[in-house]
Structure formats: structure tokens, C-alpha cells
Amino acid sequence: MSPLVSDYLVYLVQLAAGKRAAMESGLARQRVADLAPWIDLRRPRRILDLGNGSLRPQYGLLRAAGHQVVGIDLVNRPARGWKPAAYGALRRAFAAHAGIGATAMAADGLLCGDVSRLPFADASFDLVVSSAAFEHFLDVPAVLAETRRVLRPEGMLWVGIHLFTCPSGGHNVSFTQYPLRSLPRGVEPWDHLRGQRRPFTVPLNRWRKHQYLEAFAREFEVLRYYCGTREGEEWLTPALEAELSAYSRDELTCANLVIVARKRPLSTSLNARQRAAVPTPAGLLGVPA
Ligand SMILES: C[S@@+](CC[C@H](N)C(=O)[O-])C[C@H]1O[C@@H](n2cnc3c(N)ncnc32)[C@H](O)[C@@H]1O
């Protein structure tokens, strides 16, 4: 059996056992805490979820918390057959374990579209969120420019990125372990940075941490960033660290880079030329996350 097929079975078991709901609920709580200094999420807000996914976990949790949420993803197209039916069952299991009503998972707030061309008016949202999706966006600058456009002045952005440089960042090992704790037999850690013997199964932009931080800083005030999940520290021997010396230990082991940012108020907003010239905020890049 190919590892991917076995992974799907593990994925189903994990969903049925409530593991995914526990993980996603933890992420939602973390987001509330991260954003608390800037936006009070106990009040209903207009929120956009970029790349909501077929399971729609954060879309559902945000709706259940009373927010007006729109999700945009290429997968949000009407479809028939076993796959949409299977996802329907998975969403019901997810909602039951997360303790939210099935209506929170309903598709009435979803749009099928490309996140680099958002079909929304300027200043439509108080908050934009995205989880485990930015690494798949192939035109990150366009997504960020569009995100800035649709946020109101001082609107907030909360993004979690499955960083390409971490052991599971090539998306070519198990996707059911989060964080990754074991490798398939015969697969070397960081295979995707060292010759990539295993193929990638999904589109990936291969961006590194500094590229994200620089691109976010061009469009937003980056208020905070940190590594939410670590993996692979036990595999990073001195020999491997030397082989992968083009990467820092921090980016080799960060499985979830969280970035909290704010749209500048109108009075200090920058024009396109000024944005292009924005240096990475002093001290932002070298600060241990
Ligand atoms: C790994 S999934 C994450 C989904 C969800 N946020 C979650 O945590 O389960 C990434 C999603 O990004 C979507 N995606 C990738 N590129 C996109 C694009 N240009 N426009 C809209 N959605 C895109 C994919 O269709 C996929 O559903």
C-alpha cells in the first residue's frame, strides 16, 4: 500500500477520534489570544478565511463563535460524487467533536475563487485569517496586495504557514502527523531540501521564512511572528546541520510560522513606490521566534 493511501486511512481515523477537532480548536484559541491586543473577537466581526479547504475547519469554528465569515478557495465549487459526500461526513464528525452546530459548517459563506483576485469591495473585512494555505499560494505578493485592499484600515491579518523548510514542508511525507515525529522507512529527513527523491504531491511556492516576512512587511505592519509548532529537532545532527547550512536551525524546525499583521491606518498608508522600498522592520528578522 502506498504511504499516501495509508495516510488517508489514518486521516479518517484521526478525524473520527476527534484529534483534528482538538488541534483546530487549539489553533482558534491561540488566534484569539494572539489578536487580543488589537481586535476583540468576543464581538462579531467580518472575517475572510483564505484557502478554507474542503474540511473548512477554521471557517466553521469562526462561524460558530458568532462571526460573519466568508471562505474563499478553489475547492468551493459545486461537485457531485463520493468525494463531496465523504467530506460532508467528515465535516459532521469534525463539528460534533468540536462541539459546534452542523450549520456552522454549511457552505452559504463560501465562494469558489482565486485568492490572488479577491471578488470583494475595498475595506470589506475586519480580519483576514489563513491556516496551512499560504505555502500553496503561487503568487504571494498578489494575495497580500489583495488582502490589504479588502481589509479596512487597521484591520488585522492572522496567518499560519506550514513552512517549506521544515521536515514535512515538502508535503512528501506523512500528512497525518502534526508535528512530524517519524519518517517512512528509507526516507531521509529534509529529503525535499536534499535532492528530493520523493515527489511533491501538491503545488508549493517553496518560500522561506524571510521571504514571507519581507512580503508581509511590504503590505502591512508586522506586529508579531513566532513559530507555533516545532518538528525535527531530534534529526538535526551536527553533520546534517552542516549539510543544510544555507538554512537556519530555526527555519529547519519551524512547522508553523504564525504572522500577526495590521493594515496601516489611512493617515500612514503608503503608496506603491513607498511599499516596494520598505525595508524589513529593524530587528524583525533576527529576533528568535
Ligand atoms: C492545505 S489546504 C488548507 C485548508 C484549510 N485552511 C485547512 O487548514 O484545512 C490549502 C488550501 O488552499 C487552497 N488554495 C491553494 N491555492 C489557492 C488559490 N490560488 N486560490 C484559492 N485557494 C487556493 C487549496 O485549494 C486548499 O484547499
PDBQT file of the ligand as one rigid body, heavy atoms in Angstrom, charges set to zero:
ROOT
HETATM    1  C1  LIG A 301      -3.712  22.513   2.805  1.00  0.00    +0.000 C 
HETATM    2  S1  LIG A 301      -5.236  23.215   2.355  1.00  0.00    +0.000 S 
HETATM    3  C2  LIG A 301      -5.635  24.029   3.869  1.00  0.00    +0.000 C 
HETATM    4  C3  LIG A 301      -7.087  24.190   4.036  1.00  0.00    +0.000 C 
HETATM    5  C4  LIG A 301      -7.580  24.696   5.393  1.00  0.00    +0.000 C 
HETATM    6  N1  LIG A 301      -7.164  26.055   5.654  1.00  0.00    +0.000 N 
HETATM    7  C5  LIG A 301      -7.235  23.767   6.493  1.00  0.00    +0.000 C 
HETATM    8  O1  LIG A 301      -6.493  24.173   7.396  1.00  0.00    +0.000 OA
HETATM    9  O2  LIG A 301      -7.715  22.640   6.475  1.00  0.00    +0.000 OA
HETATM   10  C6  LIG A 301      -4.810  24.564   1.283  1.00  0.00    +0.000 C 
HETATM   11  C7  LIG A 301      -5.975  25.105   0.500  1.00  0.00    +0.000 C 
HETATM   12  O3  LIG A 301      -5.548  26.225  -0.268  1.00  0.00    +0.000 OA
HETATM   13  C8  LIG A 301      -6.312  26.222  -1.454  1.00  0.00    +0.000 C 
HETATM   14  N2  LIG A 301      -5.644  27.063  -2.475  1.00  0.00    +0.000 N 
HETATM   15  C9  LIG A 301      -4.404  26.940  -2.975  1.00  0.00    +0.000 A 
HETATM   16  N3  LIG A 301      -4.159  27.900  -3.882  1.00  0.00    +0.000 NA
HETATM   17  C10 LIG A 301      -5.276  28.655  -3.956  1.00  0.00    +0.000 A 
HETATM   18  C11 LIG A 301      -5.647  29.809  -4.713  1.00  0.00    +0.000 A 
HETATM   19  N4  LIG A 301      -4.798  30.394  -5.555  1.00  0.00    +0.000 N 
HETATM   20  N5  LIG A 301      -6.877  30.323  -4.534  1.00  0.00    +0.000 NA
HETATM   21  C12 LIG A 301      -7.745  29.760  -3.656  1.00  0.00    +0.000 A 
HETATM   22  N6  LIG A 301      -7.454  28.672  -2.914  1.00  0.00    +0.000 NA
HETATM   23  C13 LIG A 301      -6.237  28.118  -3.065  1.00  0.00    +0.000 A 
HETATM   24  C14 LIG A 301      -6.387  24.762  -1.856  1.00  0.00    +0.000 C 
HETATM   25  O4  LIG A 301      -7.460  24.515  -2.735  1.00  0.00    +0.000 OA
HETATM   26  C15 LIG A 301      -6.552  24.096  -0.487  1.00  0.00    +0.000 C 
HETATM   27  O5  LIG A 301      -7.902  23.866  -0.182  1.00  0.00    +0.000 OA
ENDROOT
TORSDOF 0
